[in-house]
Amino acid sequence: MEKLMEKLDSFLTPLADVLSNNKFLRSMANGLIGVMPLTIIAAIFYLINSIPTIFGVTLSEEASNLILTPYNVLFGILALAISFTVAYEHAKNYKELKTMQCGIVSLATFIVIAAPYTNGSFDGSYLGYGGIFSAVIVALVSVEIFNFLVVHKIRIKMPDVVPPLVSNSFEAMIPLFVILGGFYGLNVI
């Protein structure tokens, strides 16, 4: 048994080191951990709704729906939150990037492709757990494109007299347009 454990350790330790040092996997893990409070609170409301059935009490549909509203809302925006948190965490890998800007660009891009606007309303079907995979892909790719544009100085540069918050907003416009336009174009095709 000891030899088996040694072989597993000799194989798995280097693999674990490689995986833990991968910036994409680390960003995904940290971003998903960032939304953990949402899932825990949603689960608590689900449990609150289920507790009466343990004692043989059946709640009315109206009462059950009322209790499950936070559960449904939090899981209904899960991918939306993940698109922000994964991009935010991934932007920390690059010194030149503003993490908040990257999160907002990813969030806006994800909304445009995951919640199409038709007949005067949005379809939010993929803003919840059904869109998590897409949210992670959008977050990672948008940060990589944002970084490419910043490194190659493809942005609006404001004079030094402009306050940093205003300047940062203008610097994010070209990356936002390129990223949003690129993803939207792919989505339309």
N, C-alpha and C positions, 0 to 999 in steps of 0.2 A: 504494500500500500504506500509505503514511503517513497519507493522508486516512482510510482505513478504520480504522486504529488509533486515530486521533483521535476519530472518531465513536463507536467502541466505548467508548473511554475516557470520553468525555463522557456516554454513556448508562449505562455500567456502574458508574462511580464513585459517582454519587448513589444508585444502587440498592444497591450494596454498603454504603454508609454507613447507609442506612435499615435494611437487614437486620441489620447488626452492632449497631445500637442497639436492636433489638427485644428486650425482656427475655425474651420467651417463647423465641425462637430461640436467644438467648445461653444461657439456662438449659438448653435441650435439648442444645446443642453441648457445654457444659461438663459436663453430666451424663453424656453419652455418652463424652466423653474420660475421665471419671473411671473408667469400667469398662474402658478400653483395656488395662490390665495383665491383666485376666482373659482377654480375647480373645487377647492375645499368648501368654500362658502356655499356654492351651488349644491354640493353633496349634502351639506347640513340641512338645507331646505328640503331636499328630497327625503332625507331621513325623518325630518319633522312630519312630513306628509305621510310617511309609512308607519310611524309609531302607533297610531290608533288601531291599525289593522292587527297588530300583535295582540291587542286586548279585545279583538272581535268587534271593534267599532268601525263602521264604514262612514267616511266623510261624504258629504254631498259633493256633487261635481263642482258646484260653485265654490265651496270652501277649499276643495282640493286644488282647483285652478288658482285660487287666490294665494295659497301657500306655495304653489309651484312656479309662480311668476318670476321670482328671482332666479330660480333654477333654469327656467327656459330662457330668460334674458341673458344670463351669464354664459350659458352654453351657446346661445344664439350669436354671441359676439366673440367667441373664443378665437377663431381664426383671425379676426380683426385685431385683437390684442396681440396675438402671436406675430402678426406681420410687423407690428411696431417693435415688440421686445426683441425679436431675433435680429432685426436690422440695427436697433440701438446697440445690442451687445456686439454685433459683428463690426460695427463702425469703430468700436474701441480698439480693434486690431490695427487701425491706421491713425497715425498721429495728426495727419492733415485734415481729417474729417471731423465735423461737428456731429456728435451722436444724435442729438435731438432732430437735426435736419434730416439725417438719414432715416430715422424712424418715421418722421412725418411723410417723407417722400415715398417710403415703402407702403405706409398706411394708405395714402392717397392712391397710389398705383394699384394696390390690392383692391380697394373699393371699386375703382373704375372697371377692373376686369372681372371681379367676382360678383358684383351687384349691378347687373345691366339695367339701364334706365329705359323702360319701354312703356308706352301708353300712359305716361305721366306718373309712373311710380317705379321704385326700385324693387328688384327681386333679391332679397337678402338670404336666399337659401344656402349660399356657400360662405356666408360670413361666420357661421358657426363651425362645429366640429367637422362638417363635410368639406371644408376648404382649408384644413390645416396644412396639408401637403403643399398646396398651391401657395399658401401664405409664406411658408418657409422658403420655397423656391424664389418667390418674388422678393422677399427680404434679402436673401443672400446675393442674388444677382443684381438687385438694385444698388446695394452697397458697393459691389465690385465695379459697376458702371460709374457710380458716383465718384469712387476713388480714381478711376481712370481719367475722368473728366477734370477732377481737381488737380491731379498730378500733371496733366498736360495743359493746365491753366485755361481750360475751356469753361469760362464763367464770367459773370459781370463783376468787374472790379470797381468798387466805389472809391472816391477820394478819402484820404485819411481823416478829414474833418467830419465825415458822416459817422454817426454813432454806430458802434459795433453790432447792435441788434438789427438795425436797419440794413447795414452792410451785409450781414450774414444772410438776411432774407433775400436780398438781391443776388447774392452769390449762389443761392440754391435754385434760382429760377431756370437757368439753362439745364442743369442736371435734371431737374424735375420735368421739364419739357421733353428732354431726350428719353428719359426712363419711362415716363408716362406714355409718351407717344409711341415708343418702341413696343412696350407691352400691349398697349391698346391696338396697335397695328397687327401684332401677332394674334391677338384675341379675335379681331375681326376676320382675319384670314382663316 
